[in-house]
Amino acid sequence: MELAVIAAEDRFCVDAEALASELHVPFLGSIAAKAVDNFAFVLELGSALQLCETGRKAPGPVLVDFVAGAAAHRRKFGGGKGQQIAKAVGVRSGFYPKVLDATAGLGRDAFVLASLGCEVRLLERNPVVYALLADGVRRLHEAAAMDRELAPIAGRMILEDRVDSAEVWLAAQPEESLPVVFLDPMFPSREKSAKVKKEMVAFHHLVGSDEDANGLLAPARAACYYRTVVKRPRLAPYLADEKPNLSLEGKSGRFDIYTRHGVPG
């Protein structure tokens, strides 16, 4: 087995044990991640929930932090409505479409869209990723209670209950009921790329890629009203081999846009 749960301190043991039970993985008590040798990964519950690779030479942890670090920097200096993701979902001055992020992952794109003014509903099926995401959203709301800038952003991020299948969830939605559907299925990690941090390589190893991602496109396009947006690595094939109406290409990635109705100009 690759995963177990540990507590950062004794005072977190009760909640950590409950999390382990929920995930159906062992609870090892209050112990340092580097001291664990019979599991490749641990979820460490402390003031924040962190996914840690074990062993003395392990890379840094993976956690969801919408309050500080890269998320805060991008919120303040990321380029606002000029960012490609804003253009891709159709953000205009005075028009901020509601977005369903059907593959929310660690919530980074959802937070950017919420920062720009979009209401974003987040779906995630992987139980470990969902636990990390829920913890990040929880801490965002805690910080928002004392931060006027974060409060409206937190209010626009709506984490849905964990789903077993985004494809099934989307297929169950009424036709044209979701203004924008955003898809960023997990692509096989580029382990040879220097740009991919070691901790994210470990994260991708544990979570895996979305082998059934092609099945998301058809129900997403049926459920959306304005457009479905698919985020892909720049050289990756089109999702489900379906050519989009247009693409916005960057240095390492692109947004494929499948339009249905035009967004207000």
SULDA-V399113 format. One record per residue. RES is the residue in one small letter. PHI is phi in whole degrees, 0 to 359 (* if undefined). BURIAL is 1 if it has 9 or more other ideal C-beta (glycine too) atoms within 8 Angstrom, else 0. Layout:
{{RES	PHI	BURIAL} {RES	PHI	BURIAL}}
//
This chain:
{{m	*	0} {e	267	0} {l	234	1} {a	219	1} {v	242	1} {i	231	1} {a	253	1} {a	292	1} {e	215	0} {d	302	0} {r	291	0} {f	261	1} {c	297	1} {v	298	0} {d	292	1} {a	293	1} {e	294	1} {a	295	0} {l	296	1} {a	300	1} {s	296	0} {e	296	0} {l	271	1} {h	61	0} {v	230	1} {p	292	0} {f	251	1} {l	257	1} {g	89	0} {s	271	1} {i	207	1} {a	286	0} {a	301	1} {k	291	0} {a	271	0} {v	275	1} {d	237	0} {n	247	0} {f	223	1} {a	286	0} {f	222	1} {v	224	1} {l	266	1} {e	259	1} {l	262	1} {g	221	1} {s	294	0} {a	224	1} {l	267	1} {q	231	1} {l	266	1} {c	238	1} {e	280	1} {t	269	1} {g	99	0} {r	292	0} {k	258	0} {a	292	1} {p	289	0} {g	294	0} {p	282	1} {v	250	1} {l	214	1} {v	257	1} {d	228	1} {f	268	1} {v	265	1} {a	232	0} {g	67	0} {a	298	0} {a	296	1} {a	294	1} {h	296	1} {r	291	1} {r	299	1} {k	272	0} {f	232	0} {g	281	1} {g	109	0} {g	56	0} {k	291	1} {g	281	0} {q	292	1} {q	299	0} {i	295	1} {a	294	1} {k	296	1} {a	296	1} {v	276	1} {g	99	1} {v	298	1} {r	230	1} {s	299	0} {g	86	0} {f	230	1} {y	230	0} {p	295	1} {k	288	1} {v	236	1} {l	257	1} {d	270	1} {a	278	1} {t	226	1} {a	296	1} {g	57	1} {l	272	1} {g	80	1} {r	294	0} {d	291	1} {a	300	1} {f	293	1} {v	299	1} {l	296	1} {a	294	1} {s	295	1} {l	279	1} {g	120	0} {c	274	1} {e	280	1} {v	236	1} {r	262	1} {l	248	1} {l	247	1} {e	210	1} {r	255	1} {n	289	0} {p	296	1} {v	289	1} {v	297	1} {y	298	1} {a	297	1} {l	296	1} {l	294	1} {a	298	1} {d	294	1} {g	295	1} {v	295	1} {r	301	0} {r	290	1} {l	298	1} {h	294	1} {e	296	0} {a	292	1} {a	294	1} {a	295	0} {m	238	0} {d	226	0} {r	296	0} {e	285	0} {l	281	1} {a	304	1} {p	293	0} {i	293	1} {a	300	1} {g	293	0} {r	267	1} {m	258	1} {i	243	0} {l	272	0} {e	285	0} {d	300	0} {r	301	0} {v	251	1} {d	277	0} {s	208	0} {a	294	1} {e	298	1} {v	294	1} {w	299	1} {l	296	1} {a	296	1} {a	276	0} {q	277	1} {p	300	0} {e	299	0} {e	59	1} {s	266	0} {l	245	1} {p	307	0} {v	224	1} {v	249	1} {f	247	1} {l	236	1} {d	221	1} {p	296	1} {m	295	1} {f	263	1} {p	310	0} {s	294	1} {r	269	0} {e	295	0} {k	271	0} {s	277	0} {a	291	0} {k	283	0} {v	272	1} {k	296	0} {k	301	0} {e	293	1} {m	283	1} {v	299	1} {a	296	1} {f	300	1} {h	296	1} {h	297	0} {l	288	1} {v	280	1} {g	83	0} {s	259	1} {d	274	1} {e	294	0} {d	259	0} {a	299	1} {n	302	0} {g	287	1} {l	281	1} {l	294	1} {a	299	0} {p	293	1} {a	294	1} {r	294	1} {a	288	1} {a	277	1} {c	279	1} {y	257	1} {y	274	1} {r	195	1} {t	249	1} {v	244	1} {v	243	1} {k	269	1} {r	222	1} {p	301	1} {r	305	1} {l	261	0} {a	286	0} {p	292	0} {y	297	1} {l	297	1} {a	57	0} {d	57	0} {e	258	0} {k	289	0} {p	284	1} {n	291	0} {l	201	0} {s	228	0} {l	248	1} {e	251	0} {g	244	0} {k	294	0} {s	236	0} {g	217	1} {r	209	1} {f	243	1} {d	266	1} {i	243	1} {y	250	1} {t	272	1} {r	233	1} {h	239	0} {g	291	0} {v	281	1} {p	303	0} {g	276	0}}
//
